[in-house]
């Protein structure tokens, strides 16, 4: 570990290549029409000397003293050249305003390499979800929004990317949630709290469909979801949105526990945001409120959230900016394990005998606080220094355990862009956390990490290589260190054709809940496993992204093939887990149940086709399109060691695409779908906006036998509903000029019975009326 720290520090302190006679040119690049800053603009002096603008549109570049010629290029904009003369040691400011002339979509991401890069130049698959689609579909939480992305599935509030995860009983996530590049998982369960993400001030969401532990650390084994908040522009913006959501009775009327109009499930709420700039100061304020009377009986939830974001860029100290993001939430939350029965109780928690009986449903009140202060500084040589901190505190009320969790995280990052097209990003990160919980026990832990990433651009080629070492401790009983690396290449084969290949290692330390949970849910034991080991693996991919243009409609079509390998993969398995000596007063039945164990080896492979586009089709008609199909075949190699052989596995993989033979199904990993298709098309014609969201999910083919044996009627229900799930959502909006927009959204328009995870039903047909106004 000392060697890793030393290596990173050397990278951070490496001397700059300073010519004796040089000057620094810096400035900001804007959009001529909107006056907004442009991130990701390429700024070059010659073919070997260049940089890109950061998220605020700022750049800094070193040039030889004397005459200079700066070239500014950005996909979708007309190139600009700026000539001038400089003196040795001089600092010159050159601001630029670029005019749009679109040939490709202007999508800029930061998640793939911690530096601004155009989406088609990324070496891994990254999907972008814009804030407009989140609002237009009335996504109240990030889980509802992210479920629209191809290859991403959220069920039971647990996310999986390309089948990388199954059902984890609410403990542990192989997908890492980031807010502005810093990780945010709960201390106790290592899970994502979807309702805590401040969607009202989000600019865009970036989804990395690859292992990213080399950049972001533990729990990025199956991918990363990076939520990027937006700042004020020259033009102030204020938005308000309110909605009312009513649920119809399910197709099977016997499932409807609500017999009177007064008991009908519903949810309502709204959100407000304002972004203002006051000279050098930016301020964003967000408010969100939700109240839900659930379609699951007695599952009544809600939240109230306040978000404040402040940034200061002092004009007297060029290159400096600092700020803070504060997020506060009070929420009422609940969950249940499985339904009551398959006759009349599909929307009723197990054990509930009346409308006033919550049965096995667990309810709690949660208070969450997050404070994120940060500082960015570009020194005189153009090096970027970033300090980020996060304090995250959660307190649960009205539960016997009364858990309290706190964590503090800090990161220093150094970034240097060299003349030869090389960008070096290095950093140190540390975290400490504490949990007080009467059920899980009291625990303290920490993790520290050092990382470095190199990004080299040579003509049409982008090369990426990274390394990270992370060390984790939990109390005095567990400690573990893990080195991981990543490498990738992107080659621009044509004007709008990009080929890529990548491989990235990932790892995940077990959550406190996975190691120490010891409870009974609806009569089923969930047993602890203090000896649970970290899981690790790699994710490799090859792909091609093709840009296309039809009139003023611009888009990308993407095809990729992926291959994941996991060792010590953590899965909850049902068995008899007897100790060496049975403690006095305990029986055999106390040791029958589910336990998180390490599966020695798992393999997941498949392919994905996706498309993203937007633009004018005619003068008055705008089209937005996002969708894709994902095929995933994941197996437990313990179930059939023969397919550990690469050739044998490939043969079985190709056979599995159109076969349900025994040799295909037997080794399948549990709680996964082989097929998924998502397609969202939105058409805007003058004042009218129409959207259609279609989703197709293959059936979950393998589950724990205990579910079928224990839950009465489930086996019969699964046989009767042994078919893929199809979901249709529709939306229609009308713009009322300066008075905003009113929308009607119909979710599950066909009123399909949808159960992604056995013994838990998704929402029936429901209607949303939404009103949004922008000032």
N, C-alpha and C positions, 0 to 999 in steps of 0.2 A: 504493500500500500504506500510506503514511503517513496518508493521509486515512482509510483504514479503521480504523487503530489509533486515530486521534483521535476518530473517530465513536464507537467502542466505549467509549473512556475517558470521553467525555462522558456516555454513557448510564450508565456505572458510577458516575460522580460527580455525577449530576444531583441537585440538592437535594431533600430530602423535603418534602412538603407537610404541615407540622406546624401544627396549630391551636394557638392560644395556651393553650387550656384542654382538654387531652386526657389520657387515661390509657391504659396498655397492659394488656390482658388476655391471658394466655397459659396454656397447659395442655396436657393430653394426653387423647385420647379413646380409650376402651377398649370392647371387647365385654363386656357384662355377664356372659355365660355362660363364655366361654373365657378372659377376662382379657387377651386379646391386644389390642395397639394397632390402631387402624383408620386406615389412610391414605386420603386422598381425601374425608374428611368435609367438607361445606360448612358454614362458620361465618359467620353474617351478623348484622349489627346492624340494617341496613335493606336495601332493594332495591339500593342503590348501594354499600354498604360490606360487604365480605366477603373471606374467604380460605378455604383448604382445608388440612387437616392433611397433614403430610409423610409420608415412608415410615415414620417412627417414631410416627405418630399425634399429633405435636406441632403446635400452632398458636400464632400470635401476631397480635393484631389491635388496632388503635388505635380508641378510642371517645371521644366527647365526655365531659367530666367531668359527673357527676351520675348520674341514673338511667339504667340500660341494660337492654336485653333482648336476650340472645343466642339465636339459633336454630340448632340443630345438625340437619342433615338428611343422610341417606345412603341411597341406594337399598338396599332390603332391610331397613331399620331404622326403628323408630318415631321420628318427630321429637321432639326435646327442646328446651325453652326454659328459660333460666336468667336470673333477674332479680337486680339488685343495684344498688349505688351505688358510684361511684368519685370520687376526688378528683384534681384536676389534678396531673399528674406522678407519679401512683401506679402501681405495678406490682402487678397482681392475678393470682393463680393460680386457675383454674377448671378442674378435671378433671371429665370426663363419662363415664358408663358407659351405652352405648346397648343397647337390647333389639332382637333380630332380629324382623322382621316382613316377610318377603321378598315383594316384588312383581317385582323384577328381579334378575338375577345381580349379585353384588358383585365385579366384576372391575375392578381399578384398574391403570392402566399409567402409565409415566413416559417411555417411549421416544419417543412422538410429539411431545413438546414440552418435555422435560426438566423437567416439573412434573407432579405427581400429577393424574390425570384419569380419570374413569370411562370405560370402554371405549367405550360407545355415543356419547360426546361427542367422540371423536377425529375429526379431519378427514381422516385417511388410514386405510386398511385395516391393522389390527393383529390378528394372531392370538396367542392365549395358550396356551402349553403348560405344564400344571401338573406338579409333581414326581411326583405319584401315578401319572400315566400313564407317566412315564419308568420308574419302578420296576416297575410291573405288567407292562410289556412287556419287561423286562430289557434296556433300552437301555444298552449298555456305554459307548458314546461319544455325544457330542452329535449326530453325523451320523445315527446310528440313530434318535435321538429326533426330530430335526427333520424327518426324511423322512416323518413322519406328518401333517405340516401340509399342507392343501390348497394347491396351486399351487407347492409347494416340492419340488424334486427334487435328490437327492444321488447322483451316480454318479462313480466314480473319485475319491472324496473331494472332489469339486467341487460347489458348490451353485449352483443357479439358481432364481430366483423369477419365475414367470410367463414363462419362456422368455427371460429377459434375458441369459443366458449360454449358450455352447455348450461344447465341449470345448477346454480351454486347456492341455493337456499339463502340467498340474500347476503352471502359472505364472500368477499373477494371479487376483484374485477381485473381481468386481463387487458382491459382498455383503460388508458389513463386519461382522465379529464384534466385539461389545462384551462386556466383563465389568464389570458395575457402571458402565456408561456410558463406559468408556475403551476405545479400539480395541485389538485384539490380532490382528495379522497378522504372518507371518514376514517378517524383513528381506530375505532373499534372493529368495524366490519370491512374496512378497505373498499367501500362501495361509493357510488356516485349519488349525490343528493340532487336530483334533477330540478326540483323546484327552487333551489337556491341560486341558480344561474340567472343573472339579470338580463333577460331577453330584451327588455325595453330599451337598453342602450347598446345592444350588440350590433356590430358592423357586419361581421360575417363569421361563419363557423367553418373550420377546416378539419377534415377527417383524413388522417393518414391510415391507409390500409396496409400497414407493414409494422413489423417489430421496430421500435424506436427507442429502446433502452439506452443506446449509446449516446443519444442526445438528452433524453428526459428521465432516464432512470427506471427504477422498479415499477412494475405494473403496466409498462408500455409493451408487454409481450405480444399482444394481439393488435396493437394500434394505438392511436392517439386522437382525441377530440380536442381541438384547440379553439376556445371561444375568444374572439377578439372584440373588445369594446371599441366604440367609435368616439371621436372627439368633435368638438364644435368646429365649424368652418367659418369663413367670412360672413356667410349668411346664417343668422340665427334660425333655429328650427325647434318648433314645439309640436308635439303630437299627443293626442288623447284617443283612447280606444275603449269602448265598453262592449260587453257581449252578454247574451243570455242563451243558455244551452238546455234544451228539453229533450228527454229520452222517451221514445215510444216503447211499446211493449214488444218483447222479442217475438220472433216468428212462431215459436212454440209457446202458446199462451199459458201453458201449465207452468212455465218458468217464471212468469210475472208475479212476483210477490206483492207488488203494489196494485191493490184492487180498487183504491179510491183515488180520485184526482189529487186530493190533499197529500197523498204519499208519493206522488210521481217524482222520480229522480230528476235532478236538475243541477246545473251549476251556472254561476254568474260571476261577473267581476269586471275588472278593467285595468288599464295601465296608462301611465302618463310619463312623458319624458320631455325634457327641454335641454337643448345644448346651446350655450351662449359663449361668445368671446368678448372679453373686456380688455382691449389692448393686448398685453402679453399674457393674459390669464384666460384659461378655458375652464368652463364649469358645465358639468352635465349632472342632471338630477333625474332619477327614475323612481316611479312608484308603481307598485303592482298589488292587486288584491284579488283573491279568489275565494269563493265559498261553494262547496260541493255537497249536495245530498246524493250519495252514490247510488248507482244502479246495483251495486252489491249491498245487500241489506245491512244497515247500521254502519257502513263504511262512509262516514261523513267527515270530510276533510276541508282544509282551506289554509290560506296563508296571507300574510301582509308583509310586503318587502319594500325597503327603502334603500336606494343606491345613490351614492354621491361620488362623483369623479372630478378631480381637480388637476389641472396642469398649468405650470408656469414656465415660460420660455423668456427669461430676462434678456432684453435687448442689449444691455450693457455687458453681458457675459456671453459672447457668441459661442454656440455649441453646447450650452448648458440647458437642460430642462429637467424638471422634477415635478412630482405630484403624488397623489394618493387616490386609491379606490377604496371606498368603504361600502360594505354590503351588510345589511341588518335584516333579519327575518324572524317573525313569530309564525309558527305553523302548527296545525293540527293534522296528524298523520295516522295512518293505520294500515294494517296488513293482515292477511290470513293465509293459511297453508293450502287448503283445498275446500271444495264446495261440500254441501250437505249430502246431496244425492243427485242422481241423474233423471229423476221423475219430475219433481217439482222444485228441487232445491239447487239448481245450477247457479243461481245468483244469490245464494244464501251461504254464509260461512258454516262450516261443520259445527254442530252442537247448538245452533240457534233454533229455538223452538217457537218463537213468536216475534212479532214486529219490534218488540222492545227488548229482545234478548240478543246480545251480540255474539253469543256462543264463544267460539275459539278466536274471534277477532281481537287483535291487540291494538289498542289506541294509545297514543301519547301526544303530548304537546312538546314542541321543540323550539328552542331559542338558538339561533345561529348568528354569529358575528364574524366578519372577515374584514381585516384591515391590511391594505397593500400599499405601503409607501415605496417610492422608487426614485432613482436618480439616473439620468443619462448625461454623458459628457463626451463631446468630440474634442480631442486636444488639437494643438496647432498642426500636428502631423496627420490629422485625419483619423487617428485611432479612436475607436468607440469604447467607452467604459460604462458599464451598467451595473448598478446595485439595485437588487430587488429584495423585498422582504414581505412576509405574509404571516399574520397572526390569525388563527382560525380556532374559534371556541364554540362548542355545542353543549347545550344543557337540555336534558330530557326531563319532563315533569310527568306526574301521574303514572309512574311505573314503579314497581316494587324495587327495581335495581337502581333507579334514579342516577343513570350514568352521566358523568361530566367528562368531556374530552377537550383537550387543548393541544395545539401544536404551533410551533414557531419555525419558520423556514427563512433562510437567507441565501442569496446567490450573488456572486460577483462574476461578471462576464467581460472578457476583453475581446475586441474584434479589430483586426488589422487587414486592410486591403492593399495589396502590393501592386506595383506597376505591371508585373508579369501576368496579371489576371488571377492571382491567387488571393483567396480570402481565408484568413485564419481566425477561428472562433474557439476560445478556450475559457474555462471557468471552474470555479469551486462552489460547491453547494453543501449546506448543512441543515439538518432538521432535528429538532427534539420534540417529543410528544409525551403526553401523560393521560392516562385513563383511570377514572375511579368508577367502578361498576360492581355492584353486589353480586351479579350473576357471573360475569366474566373475570372478576377479580380486579385488583389494582395493579397497573402495569406502567412502566416507564421505558422509553426506547429512544433511539436516535439512529440517524444514518448520515454519512458524509460521503461526498463524491467529488471526483475530479474528472474533467472531460476536455477533449480537444477535437475539433473537426476542421478539415482542410477542404476547401472548394476551389477547384482549378478550372478556369475556362480557357480553352485553347481553340480558337476559331469557332467551329460548329460543335465542339465537344465540351461537355461539362463533366468533370470528374469529382467525386465526393468520397472521402474516407474519414472515419471517425473512431474514437476510442473513449471508453469510460471505465472507471473503476469505482465501485460503490460498496460501502461497508455498512452493515446493518446490525444493530444490537437490540435485544428485547430483554429487559430486566438483566439478570445475571445468568439466565438459563440458556440463552440462544444468541449466537453471533455468527455472521457469515459475510464473506466478501465475494464479490463477483466482478471479473473483468468482461467487457463485451465490446464488440467492434461492429462497424458497418462499412460498406463500400457500394458505390453505384456509379453508373455512367449513363449519360444522355447524349445522343447524337442527332443533330438536325440533318436528316437525310435529304430533305427537300425544303421548299419555301415554307410549307406548313406541315411537314411530316417529321415526327420526332420518335426515335427509337430509344428504349431505356432498358436497363437491367440493374438489379440491385440484390444485395443480400444483407440482412441485418440480424444481429443476435438480440435476444430479449430475455428477461428474467422477471420473476415476481417472488418476493418474500411472502410467506403465508400471513394472513391477517390474524389479529388477536382472536377474533371469533372462530376462525377455522381451527385454531389450536386449542382454545379453551371453552368453546360452547358446550354446555351440558344442560339440556332442557328436553322437555317432552312437548311435541306439537301434535294435537289431536290424537294422542295415544301412541305416537311414533317417537322413539328416542333419537335425539341428535347428540352424539357422543363426542367427547374431546379427543384431541390427538396432539399432545404437547411435543411429540417427536416429529411432527410434520416438517418436511424439508422444502427448501425453495424449489420452484420449478423453473426450467430454463429451456431455451430452444433457439431456432432461427426461422426467418421468413425470407424466402427468395422469390423473385418475380422477374419476368420479362414482359415487355409491353410495347405498344405502338399507339401514338396519339396523332390523329389526323385532323387538322383544322379545315374548315370548309366555309364557303360564303355563297349565299343565294340571295342576290340583291343586296339588301342591307341586313339580312339575317346572318349572323355569325355563330359558329359553333365548333365543337370538338367531338369527334367520335374516338372511342378508346377501346382497345382490346388488350387483355392481359391474361397471363397464365401464372398461377402462384403455387408455391409448395412450402408447407410449414412442417417443422419437426419439433416435438416437445419431449423432453426427458423429465422424469419426476412430475409429470402433469398431475395437478390436483383435481380430483373428482370425488364427490360424495358417493359412497357405495354402501349398500345395505348388506349386512352380514352379522354373524355372531362374533363379537370381539371380547372373548373371555380373557381376564388377566391370568397370570401364572398362579395366583392364589386368590380365591374368591373371598372378599372381605366379609366379616361377620355381619349378619343382618341383611345381606343382599342376595338376590336370586339370579338365576340364569337370564330371566326376562329383562333384567336391568342392563344387560350387555348386548341386547339385540336391537339394532337400529342402524342409522346412517352415521358414517364417520368420514371426515375428509382424509383421503389417503393419497399416496403418490402412485399414479399409474406409471410403470417404468418407461413406456415409450408410446407416443401417439404420432400419427401422421395425417395431415390434412392437405388436400390438393384440389385444384379445380381451375376454372377459367371465368372470366367476366367480360361482358360487353356493355359499355355505357355511352351515353350521349348527353351533351350539355350545350344549349344554345339560346340565344336571344337576339332580337332585332326586329326591324321593320320589314314586313312582307309587302305591304302597300303603304301608301301615304297615311292612311288612317288605321291600319291594322298592325299591331305588334304581337309577336309570338315569343313565348318563353317555354323552353322544353328541357326537362331533366328526367333521366330514367336509366334503366339498365337491367340486365339479366345476369345472375350469378349461379354457377353450379359448383357445389362443394361436396367433396367426398372425404369424410374424416373417419379414421379407423384406429382402434386400439390394437396395436401390433401384438399384444399378449394373447388376444383371442385367436389369432392365426399367424404364428411366427413366420410362415412361409412367405407372406407378402411383405416382410421386411426387405426381401430382395427387390431391388429397384425395378428390374425387368418384370418380375411377377406383379409388383404393385401397379406399374403402368398398364399392364394388360387388364388387371381387375378394374382400374380406374376407368379406362375406355369402355369396358364392358358395362360398368355401373350406370353409364349415362342413359342406357335404354333397357336395363335389366333389373329384375327383382329376385334373381336367383339366390339360393342360400349362401353361396360363397361370397356374394356381394353384401348381403345383409348381416351375416353373422358377426363380422368384426366392427360394425358401425359403432361410433361413439354415440352416447346417449344424448337425447334432447337436442337434436339438430335436424335441420331440413336440408335436403340435397338441392332443391330448386327454390329460387326466389326471383321474382320479377317486379319491378316498380317503374311506373311511368307517370309523370306529372306534366300536363300540357296546360298552359294558360294563354288565352287569347284576349287581347284588349282591342276593342273596336270603338273608337270615339269615347263615349262615356261608359260603355258596357265592358265588363270584365267577366270572362267565363273560364272556369278551370275544371279539369277532370283528372282525378288521381286514382289510378288503378294499381292494385297490388295482387300478386299471386304468390302464395306460399305452398311449397310442397309439404306433405304430411310429416309429422314427427314419427319416425319409424321405429325408434327404439327408446324405451323408458325402463325404469326400475320395475321389476316384477312385483315388488311390494305394493306399488300403486294399484296395479290391477287386482291383486289379491285382497288388499285391505279396504279399498274404496268400493263400496257396494254398487254394482251396476256399471262400473267404469269399463270393464272388458267388453260388455255388450255395447255400450255407447261408442267405444272406439271402433268396433266392427261395423256398426251402423253408419258411422261417419268417417269411414276409411277412404278419405278423398282429400285432395288439396283444398286450401282455403283461398277464396277469392273475395277481395274487398274493393268496393267502389265508393269513392267520395266525390261529391260534386259541389261546386261553388259558383255563385252568380253575384256580381257586384255592380253597382251603379254610382258613378261620380256625380255629385250634386254641386259641381263648380266649387266655389269657395266655401261651401258648407260641408265639404268632406265626401265621404263615401259610405254607402250602406250595402251590406252584403248578407246573403243567405247561404249557409253552408249545410250540406246534407252529408253526414258521415254514415258509413255502412248503409248506403242507399238501398241495397238489396235485402237488408235485414238478415244477413247471413249469420249462422251460428259459428262463431270463431273461437277456437280454443288452441292457442299456440302451445301452451304447456298443459299437460293432462290435469284435469280437475280444477281448472280455473278458466272462467269464461270472460271474453272480451266484450266490449260495449255493443248493445244492439243498435238499431236505427236511431239516429238522433239528429236534431236540427239546431243550428246556431244562427242567431241574428246578431250581426255585428255592425257597429257604427264607429268610423274612424275619421278624425279631422286633423289636418296638418296646417299649422299657422306659420 
